[in-house]
Amino acid sequence: MTSNSLEEAEKIIQALLDNKLIACATYLEKARSMYLWEGKVEKDYEIEVRMKAKASSFDQIVTVIQKLHSYDVPQIISVELSNISQKYRSWLDQTI
């Protein structure tokens, strides 16, 4: 997910953690984005957020993000991991 403000990103992350939909989120401030919007090239600094969650929670995560996000079309992408350490998977399973 991306957001245009740290406050919004943290609000969304907190809601997802509170509802045990994600186990962890890492966010990077000041990611530079260039994209097409309504026929024009836009440039913005955004907060990039990477969340760790179970695939079975994806639809619920999308619902929370869309409810709290200010963008008309927030970036919500799921990447399934094919390799994950057993210790990390165990932590994830115990956390959410």
N, C-alpha and C positions, 0 to 999 in steps of 0.2 A: 504494500500500500504506500501511497505517497500522500503528503499533506502540505498545505502552504504555511502551516504554523506549528510550532512545537507544542503549544497549548492544546491544539486540537488533536495532534498525534497522541499526546500523553493521555488525554481524556478518553480516546478510543481504546488505547492499550489498557488503561485502568479498568474500563468497563468489561473488556474481554477477559482480563485476569480475574476480576471479581466474580464473573460468571463461569470461571474455570473452562473457558473455551480455548484459551491458549496457555501454554506453559511458560513462555518466554517471548520477549520482543527485543530486538536490537534496532536502534534507530540511528541514522546517520544524518547529521544536520548539513545543510547547504549543498545538497546534491543539485547539480545544474541540469535542468530539463529543457529540451526543445521539442515542441510538438505542434501538430496541426490542430487548430480549433476554429471552427466556423470559417474555414477557408483561408485562415492566416497562420503564419508561423509565429508561435509564441515562445518566449524564453522566460523561465522563472527559476528561482531557487526553491527547492522543496525539501521536506524531511522525508527520507526513505525509510520505511519500516519493514523489517523482516520478522515475521512471527512464526513460532514453532507450535504446531497443533496437529491434531489427528485429522485425517481426511474426512472422517465421519462428522466432524464439526463444521465443515466448510460452509454449508448453507446458513447455519446459525451465525457464523462469523460475518458473512456477507450482510445478513439482516442488521446486525449491530452497527457495522461500518456505515451502511447506507443510511441508517437512522441518525447517526451522529456526525457524519461527514458533511462539509460545506460544498464540496464539488457536485456538479450535476452528474458527472460520470467519474466516480472515484476509481482509481486503479486497484483492482482486486484480482490477484493472480495466485494460483496455487501451483506449486512445483512439488511433485511427488519425488521423494528421495528413494533411490534404489539401494543405497548403501548407507548405513548408520551404525555407529558403534553400539554394541550390546549394552554397555553401561548407560549411554545417553538414551537409548530406547527404553531401558528400564526406568530411568528417571522420568522420562516423558509419560510412560504408562502409569507411574505412581502419582504423578502430579495432576494429570487431567483425566 
